[in-house]
Amino acid sequence: MTRWKVARAGVIVGVTLLACESAAAQTHRVVRVTEAGARNPNEVSVAIDPTDPDRIIAVSKASDSETGRSANFEYVSDDGGVTWRTRRSESPRGRTHGDDAIAMANDGTAHHSFISFKGLRQERPEAPSNGIFVTTTRNGGRSWSAPVTVLDHANAITPFEDKPYLAVDRVSGSPHRDAVYIAWTRFDVYGSTHPDDRSHIFVSHSTDRASTFTSPVRVSDVGGDTLDSDGTLEGAVPAIGLGGEVYLVWAGPSGLVFDRSDDGGWTWGDDRIIQETPGGWDIDVDGFSRHNGMPVTGVDRSGGPQRGRVYVNWIDERHGDPDAFVMSSSDGGATWSDPVRVNDDPVGNNAAQMFTWMAVDPSDGSVNVVFYDRRGLAGTSTGVTLARSVDGGATFANYAIDLDPFECDPAVFFGDYTGIDAFGGRVVPVFMHFVDASEMAVSAALFEFEPGTQQLR
């Protein structure tokens, strides 16, 4: 299928791409986000400013092209994603950096979370350390605060804090409005085979707009192993309900596990398994050194018919190859729908869908999912697809993103996740991709839908 792509320089070029089954040819833009200074960027997250949807901020980890050191990068667009400016900042104390995420408050304040560590895989590290930090911008990304400590282990690599993700309470009338929540996995000893060493899900929150954070609270009742694979508890992404309740879903050896807090993150209920995940979350895929199908959680805050519905998006292999799924709850997590397959290629065709992420538009309640896609491609050749539902996750239309399929090199770390945000019909997936045999970049796809529909503007 031939579509049209607008390159960074603004030149329109024709591109022949794989056809997705259910969406007719439409127009959208694909633009390069990263510049040459950010070498092999990955683990990217994005947020649209609700006070000015033309302002979009993305974050990632990368290596500095001059020094080779690990750094974090922020990318800001003030024109709806057409052009971007890049800011680089050192990880605290020169440590290794990773697991970037960004979330917006209602007033456009943006919070950027990440981990930094030293000595993780060394047998006898000198001056080891690890922690979670958050930096904040209140002026649209022109300047950022110094990193605020969520927790920090000086001269220790155990326990190890990993894969944090954050959310801001943007619910009108919530008793915890503007609270910042961050959830992550704690490894007693990362990579340990000892049965007494466990992984657990922890949460901290801030009631002063990320100036300080509370002591960590353990959420998970039953721990996992610490091997960073199917037996480990990982993938906790907070989502905020209409009454300010906090929802968490994570992956582990029993499948997807659900819990919620009704008092601002201080106390939690009993863990409840809500879905099996055949094949686990650590899924082998050719061309990637590792790939995960961890869950992403979101809530419909719109005024539409699904207002308050909780959604979970993940990947598993129940049909023999990795597929993306969404399930939902309309009663605060008490009961859940059957899983809906998001990708619309033939079931069991041995084409992998990978690294999914989800955004629920707070304006129209649409459910928007991005994933890498190998339908109709050979070997490690990989494309990118956006899927969109406007009927509460019952059905999804698939849109092939206008990016030339790329080959993958498992020697180059690809990262653990992509990003997507949606607001007022604007849907912006951001994703890593190879630009040659061993170099990666981050690009964004810019979709503009008529709110509540599958019609592109």
C-alpha positions in Angstrom: 0.0 0.0 0.0 1.4 3.4 -0.9 1.1 6.2 1.7 2.8 9.5 2.2 5.4 10.6 4.6 6.6 14.0 5.5 10.3 13.9 6.3 12.0 16.2 8.8 13.0 18.6 6.0 9.4 18.9 5.0 9.8 17.1 1.7 6.9 14.8 0.9 7.9 11.4 -0.4 6.0 8.3 -1.4 6.6 5.2 0.6 5.4 1.6 -0.1 4.5 -0.1 3.1 2.8 -3.1 4.5 -1.0 -2.9 4.5 -2.9 -3.2 7.8 -6.1 -5.1 7.2 -8.8 -2.8 8.6 -7.7 0.8 7.9 -8.0 2.4 4.6 -5.0 4.5 3.3 -4.8 7.7 5.3 -2.3 10.5 5.7 -0.2 11.2 8.6 3.3 12.5 9.3 6.4 10.7 10.5 9.2 13.0 11.8 12.7 12.4 13.3 12.8 13.4 16.9 16.4 12.7 17.9 19.5 14.4 16.7 23.0 13.0 16.1 24.1 13.8 19.7 21.9 11.1 21.1 23.5 7.9 20.1 21.3 4.8 19.9 18.4 6.3 22.0 15.9 3.9 23.5 13.3 3.5 26.2 11.2 6.5 25.1 8.2 8.1 26.6 6.0 11.0 25.5 3.4 13.4 26.9 1.1 16.0 25.3 0.6 19.3 27.2 -3.2 19.6 28.0 -2.9 23.4 28.2 -1.3 23.6 24.8 -1.5 20.4 22.7 1.0 21.7 20.2 3.6 21.3 23.0 4.8 17.7 23.2 7.7 16.5 25.3 9.5 13.1 24.9 12.3 11.6 26.9 14.7 8.8 26.4 18.0 7.3 27.5 20.9 7.4 25.1 24.7 7.6 24.9 26.3 10.9 24.4 27.9 10.8 20.9 31.0 12.8 22.1 31.7 11.2 25.5 30.0 7.8 25.1 28.6 8.2 28.6 25.0 7.3 29.5 22.8 10.4 29.6 19.1 11.3 29.6 17.6 13.4 26.8 14.5 15.5 26.7 12.9 16.5 23.3 10.4 19.3 23.1 8.2 20.3 20.2 6.1 23.5 20.2 4.5 22.9 16.8 2.6 19.7 17.3 5.6 17.4 16.7 6.7 18.7 13.4 10.1 20.0 14.7 11.9 19.1 18.0 14.7 20.6 20.1 17.0 18.4 22.2 18.3 18.9 25.7 20.9 16.6 27.2 21.6 16.2 31.0 23.9 14.1 33.0 22.6 11.3 35.1 23.2 12.0 38.8 26.8 11.5 39.9 27.7 10.2 36.4 26.0 6.9 36.8 24.5 4.7 34.2 21.0 6.0 33.3 17.8 4.3 32.1 14.1 3.6 32.2 12.9 7.2 31.3 9.2 8.1 31.6 7.3 11.4 31.5 3.9 12.5 32.7 2.0 15.8 32.5 -0.1 17.6 35.1 -3.2 19.5 34.2 -1.4 22.8 34.2 1.3 21.6 31.8 3.9 20.8 34.5 5.9 17.8 33.2 7.7 15.2 35.5 10.5 13.1 34.1 11.5 9.9 36.1 14.5 7.6 35.6 16.9 5.3 37.3 20.6 5.8 37.7 23.1 3.2 39.0 26.7 2.1 39.2 28.2 -1.4 39.6 25.1 -3.5 38.9 26.9 -6.4 37.1 30.3 -6.1 38.8 31.3 -8.8 41.2 33.0 -6.5 43.5 32.0 -2.9 42.6 33.7 0.1 44.0 31.3 2.7 45.3 28.2 1.1 44.0 24.9 3.0 44.0 21.4 3.0 42.6 18.3 5.1 42.9 15.2 6.6 41.3 14.9 10.3 40.5 12.4 12.8 39.1 13.1 16.1 37.4 10.4 18.7 36.6 9.7 21.5 34.1 7.1 24.2 34.7 7.9 26.2 31.6 7.3 23.9 28.7 10.7 22.2 28.8 12.8 25.4 28.6 14.4 24.5 32.0 14.3 21.6 34.4 14.7 21.2 38.1 17.6 19.4 39.7 16.8 15.7 40.1 14.7 15.0 43.2 15.4 11.7 44.9 12.6 9.2 45.2 15.0 6.9 46.9 18.8 6.4 46.6 21.1 3.7 47.9 24.6 5.1 48.4 27.4 2.6 48.4 25.0 -0.3 47.7 23.6 -2.0 44.6 21.2 -4.1 46.8 18.3 -3.8 46.8 18.1 -2.7 43.2 15.3 -0.4 42.1 14.2 -1.0 38.5 11.7 0.0 35.8 9.9 2.9 37.5 6.9 4.5 35.7 4.9 7.5 36.9 1.5 9.1 36.6 -0.1 12.3 37.7 -3.6 12.6 39.2 -5.4 14.9 36.7 -9.0 14.0 37.8 -11.2 17.0 38.6 -12.5 16.7 42.2 -10.1 14.0 43.2 -8.9 14.3 46.8 -5.4 13.7 45.6 -5.4 16.0 42.5 -1.9 16.7 41.2 -0.3 13.9 43.3 2.5 12.2 41.4 2.7 8.4 41.7 5.7 6.3 40.8 5.7 2.4 40.7 8.6 0.1 40.2 10.2 -3.3 40.8 12.6 -3.9 43.7 15.1 -6.7 43.4 16.5 -8.0 46.7 19.6 -9.0 44.7 19.4 -8.5 41.0 20.1 -11.8 39.1 20.3 -13.9 42.2 19.3 -17.6 42.0 18.8 -17.9 45.8 15.1 -18.7 46.5 15.0 -16.2 49.4 15.9 -13.3 47.1 12.7 -11.9 45.7 11.3 -9.1 43.5 8.3 -7.0 44.6 6.3 -4.0 43.3 6.7 -0.8 45.3 5.1 2.7 45.1 6.0 6.1 46.3 4.0 9.3 45.8 4.4 13.1 46.1 1.8 15.5 47.4 3.9 18.6 46.7 4.3 18.3 42.9 7.4 16.2 42.9 9.4 18.4 45.3 9.6 15.4 47.7 8.4 11.8 47.8 7.1 9.5 50.5 8.8 6.4 51.8 8.3 3.4 49.5 5.2 1.2 50.1 5.3 -2.4 49.1 2.2 -3.3 47.0 2.7 -7.0 45.9 1.8 -9.6 48.5 3.6 -12.5 46.8 7.1 -11.9 45.4 8.7 -13.2 42.2 12.3 -14.3 41.5 15.1 -11.9 40.7 16.2 -13.2 37.4 14.6 -10.4 35.3 12.5 -12.9 33.4 9.0 -14.5 33.4 9.3 -15.4 37.1 10.0 -11.7 38.1 7.3 -9.1 39.0 7.6 -6.2 36.5 5.7 -3.8 34.4 3.8 -1.7 37.0 2.4 1.5 35.3 0.1 3.5 37.6 -3.3 4.7 36.4 -5.7 7.1 38.2 -9.4 6.5 38.6 -12.2 9.0 38.7 -12.2 9.1 42.5 -8.5 9.4 42.8 -8.0 5.7 43.3 -4.7 4.3 42.0 -4.7 1.2 39.8 -1.7 -1.1 39.2 -1.3 -4.2 37.0 2.0 -6.0 36.7 3.3 -9.2 35.1 4.7 -12.2 37.0 4.8 -16.0 37.0 1.0 -16.3 37.4 0.1 -13.8 34.7 -1.3 -10.3 35.1 -1.8 -9.2 38.7 -4.1 -6.3 39.8 -4.2 -4.2 42.9 -5.6 -0.8 43.8 -5.3 1.9 46.5 -8.2 4.1 47.7 -6.2 6.4 50.0 -3.6 8.0 47.8 -1.1 5.1 47.5 -0.6 4.4 51.2 -2.5 1.1 51.5 -3.3 -1.6 49.0 -5.7 -4.5 48.7 -5.0 -8.2 48.1 -3.2 -9.1 44.9 -5.6 -10.6 42.3 -4.6 -12.6 39.2 -6.8 -11.2 36.4 -5.3 -12.8 33.3 -3.0 -15.7 32.3 -0.2 -14.7 29.9 0.7 -17.8 27.8 4.4 -17.7 27.0 5.1 -15.3 29.9 6.2 -11.7 29.5 9.9 -12.3 28.6 9.3 -13.4 25.0 12.1 -14.4 22.6 12.0 -12.5 19.3 14.6 -12.7 16.6 16.7 -9.6 16.2 16.3 -8.3 19.8 18.6 -9.2 22.7 15.4 -9.1 24.9 11.8 -8.3 24.4 8.9 -8.0 26.9 5.2 -8.0 26.8 4.7 -6.3 30.1 1.3 -4.6 30.8 0.3 -0.9 30.5 -2.7 0.4 32.4 -4.9 3.4 31.6 -8.3 4.9 32.6 -10.9 6.7 30.5 -11.3 10.2 32.1 -13.4 11.5 29.3 -17.1 12.4 29.4 -18.0 9.6 27.0 -20.0 6.4 27.6 -16.9 4.5 28.9 -15.9 7.1 31.4 -14.1 5.5 34.3 -13.3 2.2 32.4 -9.9 0.8 33.3 -7.8 -0.7 30.4 -4.8 -3.0 30.3 -2.6 -3.6 27.3 0.0 -6.3 27.0 1.6 -9.0 24.7 1.5 -12.8 25.0 1.7 -15.9 22.9 -1.7 -17.6 23.3 -2.0 -18.0 19.6 1.5 -19.3 19.0 3.2 -16.0 18.2 3.3 -12.6 20.1 0.1 -10.6 19.7 -1.0 -7.4 21.4 -4.1 -7.5 23.6 -6.4 -5.2 25.6 -8.9 -6.0 28.3 -11.0 -3.7 30.4 -13.0 -3.3 33.6 -16.0 -1.1 34.1 -16.3 -1.6 37.8 -12.9 -0.5 39.2 -11.2 -3.8 38.6 -13.7 -6.1 40.3 -14.5 -7.9 37.0 -12.7 -7.9 33.6 -13.7 -8.4 30.0 -12.2 -11.1 27.8 -9.0 -10.1 26.0 -9.4 -8.5 22.7 -6.7 -9.1 20.1 -5.5 -5.6 18.9 -3.5 -6.5 15.8 -5.8 -7.6 12.9 -3.5 -9.8 10.9 -4.5 -13.5 10.6 -4.4 -15.4 13.9 -1.4 -17.8 14.3 0.4 -16.5 11.2 3.8 -16.5 13.0 4.2 -12.7 12.6 5.3 -11.1 15.8 3.9 -7.9 17.4 6.2 -6.4 19.9 6.8 -3.7 22.6 3.3 -2.5 22.9 2.2 0.8 24.7 -1.2 2.4 25.2 -2.7 5.8 25.7 -6.4 6.5 26.5 -7.4 10.0 25.2 -8.9 12.0 28.1 -11.0 14.0 25.7 -12.8 11.3 23.7 -12.0 8.1 25.5 -10.4 6.4 22.5 -7.9 3.7 23.2 -4.7 4.1 21.2 -2.0 1.4 21.0 1.4 1.4 19.3 3.4 -1.8 18.6 6.2 -3.1 16.3 4.8 -5.3 13.6 6.3 -8.0 11.4 3.2 -9.0 9.4 4.1 -9.6 5.8 7.8 -9.2 6.5 10.7 -11.6 6.5 13.4 -12.3 9.0 14.0 -9.4 11.4 12.4 -6.8 9.2 10.1 -4.7 11.4 7.5 -2.0 10.9 5.3 0.0 13.3 1.6 0.0 13.7 -1.0 2.2 15.5 -4.2 0.6 16.5 -7.2 2.7 17.7 -10.5 1.8 19.3 -13.5 4.1 19.7 -15.9 1.6 21.1 -14.4 0.9 24.5 -11.8 -1.6 23.3 -14.2 -3.9 21.6 -12.7 -3.5 18.2 -9.5 -1.9 16.8 -8.6 -0.3 13.5 -4.9 -0.8 12.5 -2.9 2.0 10.8 0.5 1.1 9.3 2.9 3.9 10.3 4.8 5.3 7.3 8.3 4.2 8.3 10.4 2.0 6.0 10.7 -1.4 7.6 14.1 -1.8 9.3 16.4 -4.8 10.1 17.3 -5.4 13.8 20.7 -6.1 15.3 20.6 -8.0 18.6 24.0 -6.6 19.5 22.5 -3.2 19.8 20.3 -2.7 22.9 16.8 -1.8 21.6 15.3 -1.0 25.0 12.2 -2.2 26.8 9.4 0.0 25.6 8.0 2.6 23.3 5.7 5.6 24.0 2.4 7.1 23.0 0.1 9.9 24.1 -3.3 11.1 22.9 -5.3 14.3 23.5 -8.3 15.8 21.7 -7.9 13.4 18.7 -4.2 14.1 18.4 -2.3 10.7 18.7 1.5 10.7 18.9 3.3 7.4 19.0 7.1 7.7 19.5 9.4 4.7 18.8 13.0 3.6 18.3 14.1 2.3 14.9 17.3 1.4 13.1 18.6 3.9 10.6 21.5 1.7 9.5 23.0 -1.6 10.5 24.0 -0.5 14.0 22.6 2.9 14.7 19.2 3.8 16.0 17.0 7.0 16.2 13.7 7.9 17.6 10.8 9.1 15.4 7.3 10.2 16.0 4.1 9.6 14.0 1.6 12.5 14.1 -2.0 11.5 13.7 -5.0 13.9 13.9 -8.4 12.1 14.3 -11.8 13.6 14.5 -12.5 13.0 18.2 -14.3 9.8 18.9 -13.9 8.5 15.4 -11.6 6.6 13.1 -11.6 9.6 10.6 -8.3 11.3 10.2 -8.4 15.1 9.7 
